[in-house]
Amino acid sequence: MSAHHNVDELLVAYLDDQLERSQRHDLEQRLTRDPELAARLAFLAGSNLPFKTAFQPLLDEAPVQRLQAGLQTLLRPAPPRITRRRLMAAAIGFLALGVAGDRLFLQLNQPEENWRSMVAQYMALYTPETLAGNPPSPQELAAQLQYAGEQLSITLLPQQLVLTGATLKNARILAYDGKRIAQLTYIDGQYGPLALCIIQQPGEASAESERRMGMNLVYWSDNSHSFMLIGHNPPQQMNALATQLRQALAS
């Protein structure tokens, strides 16, 4: 438990930009080698949610006096600067006080919206250096794609996933809100990190575009999965790449 807590402290300090340059570099190298650590970082990054809006529907039924007493205890030593670590601690404090914990979790995790938000925050941490180095061998990449596909009940073949101007670097499994997410990460020769993310969540929705965390997104769904392409490529190019992937994955 203590080791897990220490890892979370390190990851939250990273998200708060409180690590020294050497510590940050070492952690980023670990993240490229350790999918579980990367998934934990993504989970903690996903805590950056609209807490006030999410808690509002619960205020009428909350035990106000007990909450206020608990909050006084939580907030008494708070420093002037409020960081992500403090916000996370406060959120955990709410849950520890037993205020409709299950409903709170559901309120804060609306699946259609928040898995995209989590992935966007995670991808915002990527730089070209994150994906530096040679890509895996064709055999290794095929094995990664097969494993990712098995976890999400979808066929993922290397020939389906070729993108013009980009190199597929790896396929890994992340987790969010009890669901697995396949992340297929590319490096675009001009625009840097690019990723196709897949979650087993049906929707039958046509492609839509938006911008988050300084990146462009295109997302769509079929009768069994939801997909999102995210990167720094211009919107028109992202739409063209997404169309290419939609057609390849549907064939």
Buried (B, 14 or more C-beta within 10 A) or exposed (E): EEEEEEBBEBBBBBBEEBBEEEEBEEBBEEBBEEBEBBBBBBBBBBBBBEBEEBBEEBEEEBEEEEBEEBBEEBEEEEEEEEBBBBBBBBBEBBEEBEBBEEEBEEBBBEBEEBBBBBBBBBBBBBEEEBBEEEBBEEEEBBEBBBBBBEBBEBEBBEEBBBBEBBBBBBBBBBBBBEBBBBBBBBBBEEBBBBBBBBBBBEBEEEBEBEEBBEBBBBBBBBEEBBBBBBBBBEEEBBBBBBBBBBEBBEE
